[in-house]
């Protein structure tokens, strides 16, 4: 079933998921928010890295969706702060990078990201990727010492492969 046709197979697919969208293009932010909210997600949109960094002092999303190129700003501090939040807040944040740049730029990032989508983005693929990312934190990022110890004892590998 295609989102583009206006048919929502499960309008509560992303119910309760908190998503931070950081993109320098207002139309893109609005489009992402519209589609994600139609699936029940709570979406916050921002147009700059500085605004996102300021927000992270008081808010931790479930997923960060971020453009990689910003005029006059580097995305690296935002990605590093997101990675720092997991052990501090006990809440892992998955990262989806969107860009018109080649996927090789994502491989050069000093911070691992879970997914990358090349713009223009197919909206069906976009929502599907966001849904997949909601499943990752409980699998990939144990948040308590007990979970880490249990994983180590069980020798269960952590899921750390990016879908780039």
C-alpha positions as CSV (number, residue, x, y, z in Angstrom):
1,X,0.0,0.0,0.0
2,X,1.4,3.4,-1.0
3,X,1.5,6.4,1.3
4,X,1.7,8.5,-1.8
5,X,-1.9,7.3,-2.7
6,X,-3.0,8.6,0.7
7,X,-3.7,5.2,2.1
8,X,-2.4,4.7,5.6
9,X,-2.2,1.0,6.4
10,X,-1.7,1.6,10.1
11,X,-2.2,5.2,11.3
12,X,-0.8,4.4,14.7
13,X,2.4,2.8,13.4
14,X,4.6,5.4,15.1
15,X,2.4,6.1,18.1
16,X,4.4,7.5,21.0
17,X,7.7,7.8,19.0
18,X,9.4,11.2,19.6
19,X,11.2,12.4,16.5
20,X,13.5,15.4,16.1
21,X,13.8,16.6,12.5
22,X,16.7,19.0,11.8
23,X,16.8,20.2,8.2
24,X,17.7,23.6,6.8
25,X,14.8,23.4,4.3
26,X,11.5,24.3,5.8
27,X,9.4,22.5,3.1
28,X,11.4,19.3,3.9
29,X,10.8,19.7,7.6
30,X,7.1,20.3,7.1
31,X,6.8,17.3,4.8
32,X,8.5,14.9,7.2
33,X,6.5,16.2,10.1
34,X,3.2,15.8,8.2
35,X,3.9,12.2,7.2
36,X,5.3,11.1,10.5
37,X,2.5,12.8,12.5
38,X,0.0,11.1,10.3
39,X,1.4,7.8,11.7
40,X,1.1,9.0,15.3
41,X,4.6,10.2,15.9
42,X,5.3,13.4,17.9
43,X,7.6,15.5,15.7
44,X,9.7,18.5,16.6
45,X,11.3,20.3,13.7
46,X,14.3,22.7,13.8
47,X,16.2,24.5,11.1
48,X,19.6,24.8,12.6
49,X,22.2,22.7,14.4
50,X,22.5,25.3,17.2
51,X,18.7,25.2,17.9
52,X,18.9,21.4,18.0
53,X,21.9,21.4,20.4
54,X,20.0,23.9,22.6
55,X,16.9,21.7,22.6
56,X,18.9,18.6,23.6
57,X,19.7,20.2,26.9
58,X,16.0,19.5,27.9
59,X,14.7,16.9,25.5
60,X,15.8,13.5,24.2
61,X,14.0,12.2,21.1
62,X,13.7,8.6,20.1
63,X,15.0,9.3,16.6
64,X,17.0,12.1,15.1
65,X,16.4,12.7,11.4
66,X,19.0,15.2,10.2
67,X,20.2,16.7,6.9
68,X,24.0,16.5,6.8
69,X,24.8,19.8,5.1
70,X,24.2,23.1,6.8
71,X,25.5,26.4,5.6
72,X,27.9,27.7,8.2
73,X,27.2,24.9,10.7
74,X,28.8,21.5,11.2
75,X,26.5,18.6,11.9
76,X,29.2,16.7,13.9
77,X,28.5,18.4,17.3
78,X,24.9,17.4,17.1
79,X,25.7,13.8,16.2
80,X,28.3,13.6,19.0
81,X,25.8,15.0,21.5
82,X,23.2,12.4,20.5
83,X,25.7,9.6,21.0
84,X,26.6,11.0,24.4
85,X,23.0,11.1,25.5
86,X,22.5,7.3,25.5
87,X,24.7,6.5,28.5
88,X,23.7,9.7,30.3
89,X,19.9,9.7,29.9
90,X,19.5,5.9,29.6
91,X,17.7,6.5,26.3
92,X,19.4,5.5,23.0
93,X,18.7,7.8,20.1
94,X,18.9,6.3,16.6
95,X,20.1,8.6,13.7
96,X,18.7,8.8,10.2
97,X,20.8,11.0,7.9
98,X,19.1,12.5,4.8
99,X,21.0,14.4,2.2
100,X,21.5,15.0,-1.5
101,X,25.2,14.0,-0.9
102,X,26.6,10.7,-1.9
103,X,26.4,7.9,0.8
104,X,30.2,8.0,1.0
105,X,30.0,11.2,3.1
106,X,28.1,9.3,5.8
107,X,30.9,6.7,5.9
108,X,33.3,9.5,6.7
109,X,31.4,10.7,9.7
110,X,33.2,10.3,13.0
111,X,29.9,9.1,14.5
112,X,28.1,5.9,13.4
113,X,24.6,6.4,12.1
114,X,21.9,3.8,11.7
115,X,20.5,4.8,8.4
116,X,21.0,7.1,5.4
117,X,18.4,8.1,2.7
118,X,19.4,10.0,-0.4
119,X,17.1,12.9,-1.3
120,X,14.7,13.1,-3.0
121,X,13.2,10.5,-0.6
122,X,10.5,8.1,-1.5
123,X,8.0,8.7,1.3
124,X,7.0,5.0,1.6
125,X,10.7,4.1,2.0
126,X,11.0,7.0,4.5
127,X,8.2,5.9,6.8
128,X,9.4,2.3,6.5
129,X,12.9,3.2,7.5
130,X,11.7,5.3,10.5
131,X,9.6,2.3,11.6
132,X,12.6,0.0,11.4
133,X,14.6,2.5,13.5
134,X,12.1,2.4,16.3
135,X,12.9,-1.3,16.7
136,X,16.7,-0.8,17.0
137,X,17.2,0.8,20.5
138,X,15.9,-2.2,22.4
139,X,18.1,-4.5,20.4
140,X,21.2,-2.5,19.7
141,X,21.7,-0.3,22.7
142,X,21.3,-1.8,26.2
143,X,20.7,1.1,28.5
144,X,21.4,-0.4,31.9
145,X,24.4,-2.1,33.4
146,X,22.3,-5.2,33.9
147,X,21.5,-5.3,30.2
148,X,25.1,-4.9,29.2
149,X,26.2,-7.7,31.6
150,X,23.4,-10.0,30.4
151,X,24.4,-9.4,26.8
152,X,28.1,-10.1,27.6
153,X,27.3,-13.3,29.5
154,X,25.0,-14.5,26.8
155,X,27.6,-13.5,24.2
156,X,24.7,-12.1,22.2
157,X,26.2,-9.7,19.6
158,X,25.0,-6.1,19.7
159,X,23.4,-4.9,16.5
160,X,25.7,-2.2,15.3
161,X,25.5,-2.4,11.5
162,X,24.3,0.8,9.8
163,X,21.8,0.4,7.0
164,X,23.7,2.8,4.9
